[in-house]
Amino acid sequence: MLPSNNEVPLFMHSLYCLLLSLLLQSLLLSSAWAQLPVLPYPKQLELRQGHFVFDKQFNVQLPAGHPEFKILVERFIQQSTINTALKFEADNRAHLVIQLNAEYTTTAQQQEAYQLEVNSNHILLSAKHATGVLRGLQTLQQLVQRQSVQTVIPNLSIEDEPRFSWRGLLLDPARRFLPLADIKRQLDLMAAVKLNVLHLHLTDDQGWRFESKIFPKLHQTGGKDGYYTQNELRELVLYAKERGIRVVPEIDMPGHTTALGLAYPQLMTAPAPTAAEIHWGVHAAVLDPSNEQVYSFLQQLLAEVAQIFPDPYLHIGGDEVLPDRWLENPGVQAFMRQQQLADAGALQAYFNRRVEQLLQPLGKTMIGWDEVLDDQLPNSVVVQSWRGTESLFQAAEAGHPAILSTGFYLDQPQTAAYHYRNEPLPDVVMAPQAKEIKSWSGWSFQFERKRGAAVTGTVYLVQLKAGTVRGFIQFPGKMLIEAKALHQQGKHIYFQFDSWMGPVLARLQLSDAVQGEFVVGNAPYQITGQALASQAVLPIQFAKNLSDKAKQQVLGGEIALWGELITPDIIDLRLWPNGFAVAERLWSAQSQKDEQDFYQRLDYVQLWAQQFIGLKNQQQQIQGLKQLLPATYLADFLIVAETLEPAHYYHRLHEKSEAGLYHQQAPLNQLVDFLPAEHQAMRRFEQDVALWLEQKKPEQLKRLQQKLQRWQKAAQALSAAPDTALTPLFIQTAQLCQAGLAVSASIAASQKLSLAERQKIELQLDKAKAIQQELIIALHRSIAALLQASPHRLH
């Protein structure tokens, strides 16, 4: 039985220390362990023999004129496993020597660069800028290892700097308010893995969180459930700065302005909002670009925002503007004719330029979501891509600085590996030359979603003269995608690819028609479609790689954590550890791609962050599960939760929309809300299943069956819990475990299942892979793999 609420912190402290020690020892002893458990991984790291051993006292030499580094060193000691007394020295007795070589730095990356040299006698940390010193200390924190009775750092040499200068996190307190303490904890976690920009989405249809002393109705009307005073925001900016993080505010306009329109309806294109907006989605409220009062209002408001946030960038949103009220308003239409604005897009471009002109005297560079991009947009404006790599490329080629968020949406649950593979500067798919092609076939397809339009596309199979087959997937307006792991069995074809929706596993049957499924994330969509008419030329449009000049315009990327599914009680569970994957993708070299090695380091760094940085993902899960069943079931609940996942992509929001729960007042207190996007236990089990199917070693089978028996026992215990809507899930999980035991035993004994047994298990799998209560029984994937590998009977 697990401890009560008040015992959790002490229990966690002891548990994490033990797990950190055991995990580190097992990793360092493992022949599979390729790299030190550091994340993000440095640009260059040379490991050497020996260790620096911490004593009871740790002497530190700071560079002259920089007493502020003392706070950084104290934080380094506090956020690591070191138990030592600090003493700041100015002579050769120092164990840690910090050198600041204040040379001119030409790039933001050079400001964050640092060098570390560790030998058995001392540690030398040198940098050209104070931020580099901070980044080096953050690396040192993760390098500290507890070995038996000693605390050590391995001898090594590091040369490090970030690949991208913009490594951000968007938080969305506009939709659901986030207390300052919770944001500060995220800043601590960001700093630990070298993220350096906090993007605060302060306004939207559902809320206004910035205190305006000039226009107080804004926060009085839109911040009834919470807003930040200007002093609180100044405090937050300072807290972030001390951790090497900039804070960029977003005031969303001209759409997403219901909260603004409630306070100042005279600024809106009629009709103005008359009630607070609680529903998610895109709404009709929009500022009136033809009204000069709007620009006077914005001039004063933005000047007020600029005083609080010293960062040189200010985000104006600019996304998802519905043009209906502009097109239906006679005054706006007359203004468009007067200004010779052909359509609503031209009107928004006019508005954007006016706002950009307001920001110039404030010393602010404008950022907007990719809808702001047009031919007349000043090149200084930064374009943030949320609709796909296509708009990132378009902006960069047009000369705009650009930031990628597509693929880094962590409010959409996905595997960490998917985010880890998401490359801000991907190589485009190259076409096979006509002389290489023997033949090709194509099929149009579509699948319906529960919210939004159907997704359409085309799949191509190209038979090459060399005897190989390549597969391509084309979605309208998207760059071409090449199929991975493609294989055919008769008319059946299987392949995988990454898309803007997430990773996709395709299982299709191709003839004159196409049918089958795309598993998007972890839940299936049913595919239908038709074969294309034959043509002589392969009708695929291939994109061009970014020019070298355009590549320099890509500043980096930014995590988006939109607020529809986020509360303070589950924010850590939603954001981490997957945020660590994005941190490494944006800092480390492009060649850093080994997913297995990344997951090993991720497990260690997650435990370290829970123990020393304040990560609460596990605590939030425990507290949430304890709300659902009596405390006596908690241990079993945590075990069964290893087999479950929230439905990935936007499946959950689509389910909520269909159920009438797509709004601010829908509670986030169901089982699905307390599940991580993926569980390391399930990931390892799937790897174990694949390894056993390949090697068939008895000890591997024993380990698999022990895990299945553990899950089955826990699920059976939960099935007896009184009066719960979760009972069918627990029963299904127990049945799947039994199926896994039976199938693995039949494979081991080379005995065929009866047709009835196989059909029974297939029905269980069909039910388990479908979304229920907004979640998926993830265990079904491994049982399906076992069933596919088992001997078949014809009757």
N, C-alpha and C positions, 0 to 999 in steps of 0.2 A: 504494500500500500504506500502511495506517495504522500508527502507531507502536506499539511494544511497551508492556507494562504500565507500566514505569517512566517512559516518555516521555509518557504520556497527560496528566498535569497541565500540563506546560510547553506541550505541543501545544494543549491546550484553552485555556490562557490566551491564547496568541497568536491562536487562531482566534476566540475569543469577542470579544476586543477588536476585531478586524477586522470581524466580523459585526455587532457593536453599532454601530460607526461607519457601516458601509454601510447597515444597516437603518434607522437613525435618519435618515440623509441622504435615503434613498428615501422614507421616510414623510413627512418634513417637506416634501419637494418635491412629493409626490403631491397632486393636487387632491381625491382621495378621503379624505385624512387630515383628520378632523374635529376631533380632540382631541389634546392632548399625550399622550405615552406614559407615563401615570401610572395606577397600579392599586393600590387602588380609586380611582375617579375622585372628586375632591372635590365637595362640595355646590355650591359656587360657585367658578368660576375665570374670571378675566378676563385674557386674554393681551394684552400691550402691546408696543410697538415697542422694540427694543434688547435688550441683554444685560448681565448682570453678569459680568465677566471675572475669573477667579481669577488671582492673581499668585503669585510664589514664596512669599509669606508671607500667611497668612490670620489676621487679628486678630479675636478674639471677645470680646464683653462679656457676662458672666454676671450674673444678678440677685444682689444681695447676699444672703449667707446660704445659697447653694445651690451649694457646690463640687461636689456630685455630678453637676451638669450637664456638668462637664468631661469625664467619662467618655462621656456621650452624644455630645458633639461629636466626641471622638476616634473614636468608633465610626462616626459619620457620615462623617468623612473617610476612614476605612479602607474602608468599604463603598460607595465611589463611585469615579469615575474621576479624582478630584483628586490631584494630586501637588504638595503644598504643605507648608510648615512652619507649624505652629500656634503662635499666641501669644495668650495671654489678657490682654486689656486692660481697663481700667476708665475709659476716656475716649472722646472722639469719634472716635478713629482706628479704631474697630472696624468690620470689614466685616460681621460678623454680630452683631446685637444681640438678645439674648433677654430678653424682659420677662415676668415672672410677676405677673399682676394677681390676687393671692390673694383673690378674692371668693368668697362663698358659692355653691356649686354645688348645685342642687336635684336634678339627675338625673345618672345615670352618663354619659349622652351629653355633658353639659356638661363633665364632668371630662376628656373626651377631645377637646374642641373646641380649635381653634387658628386663628390668623390669620397669613398670610404676606404680606409686601409685599417685592417684589424690584424694585429699580431699578438703574441703571448704577453707582451708588456704594456701595450697601449692601443688606443683607438684614435685615428686621425680622421676628422670630418672637415672637408674643405668645400667651399662654394664661392661663387662670384656675387651672390645676392642672398639677402636674408631668407628669402623663400626657399632657396636651395638648402640652406642649413635646416630649415624645418622639414623639408622632404627627406633629408638624410636621417634625421632623428626618427621620423616615422618608419623608415626602413629598419633602423636599429631596433625599434620596439619589437618587430616581428622576428628578428634574428636571435633574440634572447632565448636561451634554452635552459630548462631545468633538467640536470642530469644527476641522478642519485642525490647526493647532498650538496652538489655544486650548481651554481648558476653561471652559464658560459655564453660566449658568442664565438662561433667558429672563425678561425683565421681566414681572411679573404680580402679580395680587392674588388671594388665596385666602381664602375663609371656609369652614371645614369642620368637620363633626362627624358622628358615625356615626348612621345611621338606627336601628340596634338596638344595645342595650347588651351582648347576649350573642352573641358571634361565636366559636364554639368549634371545637375539634378533639378527637375521641376517638381515642386510641391504645389498642391492645389487647395489651399485653405478657403478659396472662394466658394467651392461647392459644399465642403464640410469643414468647419472651422477646426484648426489644429492649435492647441495651446503652445505657448512659446517654449515651454520645457521640452515638449516633444520635438520641436524643430531643432532646438539646440542639441538634442541627442543625435539627430540625423547629421548635424554638422560635425559632431565628434566622429561619427562613423565615416562620413565623407572624407574627413582629414586623414583618418587611419589608412585609407586606400587611395589617397592623393587625388580625389575629385576636387575641383577648384572653383566651381561656379554653382551657387544656389539661385535658381530661377523661381521667384515667388509669383504665382498666378493669383493676384490679390483681388481681382474683380471678375464677375461673371453674371449670368442671369440670376443665379440663386443667392448671391451674396456680394457685399462690398466690405473689405476688411482693412482698408487704409483710413485712418483718422484724418479727415480734412478739416482744418480750422477755418478755411475760407468758405467751404461748402459743407457744413456739418450735417445737412440732411442725408448726405451720402451714407455715412456710417450709422447715423441714427435710424435710417430706414433699412439699409441693407446689411447692417451688422447687429441686428437684435440678438442673434445667437452667438455673437462674438466678433470683435474686431481688435486690431492692434493700435495702440496709441503711438504717437510719433516718438515718444521716449522709448517705448518698447522696441520699436523698429531700429532706432539708433543703437540701442543695446545689442540687438541681434546682429547688426552690421559690424559692430566692434568685436563681438564674440566670434563671428565668422572670420574677420580679418586676422585675429590672433591665431587662427588655424590655417591661414593661407588660402582663404576662400572669399571670393567676391560675391556680392548679393545684387542680382539684377531684378528690378521690379517689373511686373507686367500689369498695365492698365488696358484691358481688352476693349477695342473699339474698331469700327463703328457698330459691329454686331455684338452679341453676347452682352447686351446692355440693359436688360430688364431692370436690374437693381438700380442702375443709374436713372432710368426713365421714371421709376416710381418716385424718386426724390426730386427730379427736375424734369417734369413732363414736357415743358416748353422746348426742350432741346431735341425731342424725338420727332421722327416722321410719324404723323398721325396715322392711326390712333396710338396714343401713348399707353404704356402699361397701367393697369388699375389694380393689380393684385400681385403679391409676391409669387415668384415662379418656384415651384417645388419639383417640377418634372425635369428629367434629364433630356438631353438632345439639343436640337437647333431650333431657336425660337425667332419669331418675326420681329421683335423689338430691334430698332436700328436708329442711330443718330441721323439727324437731318443735315446732310452736307451742304445744302443750299442756304442754311441759316447761319449768318455771321456770328450770332450769339454763341453758337457751338464752339467756334474757334477762340473767342474771347474767354469762354469758360475753360477750354482745354489749356490755353496759355497759362492761366492762373493755377489750374490744378497741376499741370505737369511741372511748373516751377516749384510748387510745394513738394511734389514727389522728389524732384531733383535735389532739394535741400536735405532730404532725409537719406537718400541713397547716393553716395558719392561716385559710384561706379560710372565709367564713361558710357555705358550702354543703358538704354531704356526700351523695353518691349511694348509694342502697341497692339499686339494680338493680330487683328486683321483677318481672322479666319471665319469660315462658315457664315458669311453674310447672306441672308436671304433677301433678294432684291424686290420682293413683291410690293412692299409698301412704298418703295421708291417709284416703281413703275405705275402704281395706282394713284399716286399723289399728283394733282395738277400743278402745284407749285414747284415740286421737284422736277417734273417733266419740263416746265417752262425754263427752269434754271439750266437743265441739260441742253435745251435748244440754244439758249443764250451762250453757253460756254462751248457749244459744238461738241458735246459729249455723246457719242453714238449709242452707248448702251450702259447697263448697270456696272459692268466692269470698268468702263472708262470713268464713271462717276466715282467708284471706289478709288481708282488710281488718283483722281483729282484730290480726294480727301486725304489719301496717304501723303501726297506731296505737300499739302498744306500742313499736316501734322509734322512732317519732317522739317519743314521750315520753322515751326515753333520750337523744335528741339535744338536746332543749331545754336541759337544764342545761349542756350543752357549748357552748351558743351557736351551734349549727349548725341551718341550715334544710335540711330533707330534700328530696332530689330522687329521683324514681323514674320508671322507664319507664311508659308509659301504662296498663299493666295495674294500676297502683296506684290508679287513679282509681275512687272510689266515692262514694256520697252522703254518707258520714260523714267523709271525708278532710278534715282541717283545711285551710282555705283557704291557709295559709302554704306548704303543700307544693307544690313545683314539679313539673310533669308534663312529661316529655320524650316527644314523639310519635315513634315509629318505625313505627307501623302505618298512618299516613296523616293527612292534613290534618283528617280527620273527628275524630280524638281530640284534636287541637290545638284545634279549635273548641269541642269539648265541654268541655275543661278550662278554656279561657278564659271561656266563658260561665258556667261554674260558679264562677268567681272565683279560679281558680288561675293563678299565673304559669306560662307555658308556653313550651317550646322545641321547634322543629321540626328533626327529623333526616331524616324521609322525603324522598327526592329528593336528599339530600346524602350518600348512601352511596357513598363513593369506592372501597371494595373491590369494588363492582359496577362493572366498566368501563362508562363511558358517554361520550358526547361532552361537552365542556365546555359547549356551548350548552344541553344539557338541564339541567345544574345551574344555569346562568346564568338560565334561564327559571323556575326553581323558586322561587316567590314565597311567603314566609311568611304574607302577608296577601292571598291571591287573592280576586278578586271571584267569587262563585258564578255559575253559569250561570242565566240568567233564562229563564223559560218564555215561549213565544209565547202570546198571549191567544187564547182559543177563537174569537173573532170574526175572528182573522187566519188561522186554519187552514182550508185547503180539504180536505185529506185527510192521512192518515198510514198508514204501514205499519211493522211491527216484526218482528224475528226474534230468537229466543233462539239463543245460540251457546255453544260450549264448546271448549276445547283442552286436551289432555293435556300434562303436564310429566313429565320423567323422575324428578323427586323431588317429593313433595307431591301434594295433591289437584288435580284438574282445575280450571281457571279457567272460571267461567261468567259469562254476562252477557247483555245485550240491546242490540241496535242498532235505533234508530228513524230513519226518514226522514219528515220533516214537510213536506208541500207547502203553501206559503203562498199565499194569494189574490193576493199581489203578484207571484207567478210564480217566486219563489225557493224553494230547498229547503234545509232545515237538517237536520243529522244529529246524533244524540245517542247516547252510549254509557253504559249503566248497569251497573256491577258491583255485586253485592250488598254492602250495607253501606258503599258508597263514594258520594262526592258525584258528581252527574251531570257528565259530560264532554261538551263540544261538539266535533264533528268539524271539523277545519280542512282547507283546500285540497280540499274535496269536489267531485268531478266524476263524472259518469256517462257510460258508453258502453253503451247498450242495457241488458242485465241486469247489466253489470259496474259496480261502484262502487269508487272509490278515495278514501281520506281519511287524515288523520294526526291523532294526538292524543298528549298526554303523559299517562302513567299512573304509578302507584307503581312499576311494573316498569321504566319508562324510556319513551323515545319509541317510538311504535307507528306503523307504516305498514300500512294495511289495504288488501288487494286481495281483493274479495269478488264472488261471483256470487250474485245474489239471485233466487229464484223461490219455489216452495212450500218449498224447502229452501235452506239457505245453505251455501256451501262457498268455500274460498279460503285465505288465509293472513293472519296477523298477524306482521309482522316486528317483534319486540320487541328494541329495541336494534339489533342487526345480524344476528339469526338468526331464521329463520321458525318459527312454529307453525302447524300445519294446523287450520283452523276447520271445524266442522260444526255444523248446527243446523236449526231449523224455523221457519216463519212463525208468527206469533201469530194467534190467532183474532181476527176483527174485533170491535172495540168502538166504542161511540159516543164515549167520552171517552179522550183520550190518557193512558195510565196511567203517566205519569212523575212521580216525586216530586222536586220542586225544593227545594234547601236554601235557608236564609236566610243573608244576609251577617252577619258578626259585628257586634254592636252596637259603638258607639264605645267604650263602657266596656270591653268584652271585648278590643277591639283593643289597649288599653293594657296588657293582661295578657300579650301575646306579647312575650317578652323578646328573641327573635331565633332563631338557628338554630345547628346544630352539625354539622360534618362527622363522619361515622362511618367509621373505617378498621378494620374488624374483621380479626382476625388469621389467618383460615383460609388466605388467599393471600398473606400478607405475611411477609417475612423482612428482616433488616437489609440484605441484599444487593440488595433490590429495592424498599425502602420509598419512596424518592424517586420512582422510576418509577411507582409506584401512586398516590402522593398528589399529585404536582405534574406539570404545571401546573394540573390541574383544580381543585385547592384554591384557586387564585387566583380562579377563577370564583365560588366560594362567598363568598370574602372580599369581592369587590365587591358581590355581591347583598346581603350583610348590612350593608355600610357605606354604599354609595352610595344615591342617591335611587331610588325605585321607577320613576321615568321613565327611568332609565338602562337602555335595553333594546336598543340597536343591536348586534346580534350581530357584524356584520362589523367595526364599529369596535372592539368588544371583542377580537376575534381579532387584529386588527392590534396593539393595545396588548399583548395577551398574548404575542405572539411576541417583542416587544422586552423585556418585563419578564422573560420566561423566560431569555433570554440574559443579561440583567443579573444575575439571581439566580444563574445558573450561574457567572458570573465573580466576583461580589463577595459573595454571601451564602453560598455553599457548596452550592448545589443540585447533586445528583449524578445526576439522572435519566439524562442522556446517558452519563455514565461507567458507570453501572450497566448500561445496555444494552450498551455496548461490552464490558465485562468478561464479561457473560453470554453474548453471542454467541461470544466467543472460546473459551468452554468447549465449544461445539457443533461447530465446524469448525476446521481448521487456520488459523493467522493469515493465511496467504496469501489466504484467501477473505473476509477481514473486510470489505474495502471493498465488494465485491459483495453481501455479506450485508446490510450496512447499507442499500444501495440497494433490494434486494428487500423488506426489512422495511418500507419505506414503503408497500407494497401490502397489508400484512397487519394484522389487528386481533385481539386476544383476543375471544372470544365475549362479548358484553355481558350485562347483567342478571346473573342467577345461573346462566346457561347452563353456565359452567365447573364450578361446584359440582355441578350436576345430572349433568354428564358424569362427574365424578369419583365421584359416588355410584354410578352405574351400573357403573363400572369397578372398584369396590371400593377406590378411592383417596381416600375422603372421611375422612381421618384425619390426625393430627399427623405421622406418620412418612412420609407420601407426599412425596417430594422436590419442590421447586419449582425445577427446573433444566431445564425444557423451553423450546423456542423461544417458546411463548406467554407464559412468565413474563418474557420480556425485550422484550415489545412494549408500547408505550404504548397507552392506551385509544383514541386516534386519532392520526393523523400529519398534520402540517400540509401535507406534500407531497401527500397524497391528498385532503385537503380542498380545496386549491387546484386540483388537477387536476379534481375534480368541478365546481368553479365554472367552470373554463376550458372544460370540455365544454359546460356549459349556455350559456355566452356564445357559443361558436362555433356551436352549433346555432341560436342566435337571430340571429347577425350574419353568419356564413359568411365571415369575412375570411380571406384566404390566410395571413396571418402568424399568425393564431390556429391554423389547421390545422397549420402547420409546427411551432409550439410543442408542440401536442398530440402530434404524431407523434414529435417528438424525445424527449419524455418516455417514450412507449411503447417506443421503440427502446432507450432507456437501461435501462429495467426489463427488457426482453427480453434484452438482451445480458448483464446481470448474472445473470438467472435461468438462462440457458443455461450460463454459466460455473459456477454452483453445481450445476447438474445433473450436471456431470462430477466433482463431489467424491466421494471414495471412500466406499463402504459407509455410507450415511446413510439413516435413515428419513424424512428431509426431502425426498429426491429427488422423490417424486410431487408435492409442493407446488411445487417449483421448475419442474417440467415444466408443471404446470397454469398457473402464472403466465406462463411464456413463451408458452404457447398462447393465453392470454387477450390478451396484448399483440399477438400476430399477428392475432387476431380484431379487436381494436380498430383496428389499422392497415388491415385489409381493409375493415371497415365504414366507417370515416371516409373512406377513398379512394372507396368506392362512393357515399357521400353527396355528396362534393365533385364527383364526375363525373356525378351524377344517374343512376347505373347501378344496376339492381336486382340484389341477390344472388339466386342460384339457390335454390330451395327446399331442396336438399340442403345448401348452404352455411349457410343460415339455421338449419336443424335441427341441424346440427353445432355451431354456436355456441350454440344454446339448450341443448344437452346440456352443453356446457362451463360455461355459466352456472349451470345447476342444480347441478352438482357443486361449483362454486366457492362458492355461497352457503350450502351446507350446512356444519355444524360438522365439522371434522376436526382432530384433535390439539388440540382445545379452542380453535381459532381459525377465522377467516373470511378468505377472500381478498377483501379490501375492494374491490379493483379491479373486481370483477364488477359493482358498481353503475354505474360509468361506461360499461362496455362494454354493459350492458343498456340504458342510456339512448341510446347510439348506435344499437344495433340497433332499438330501438323507433322511432327517427326515420328509419331508412333506408327507401328505397323497397321496396315489397313486390312479389313475383311470386306469381301464383296457382298456378304449377306449375314 
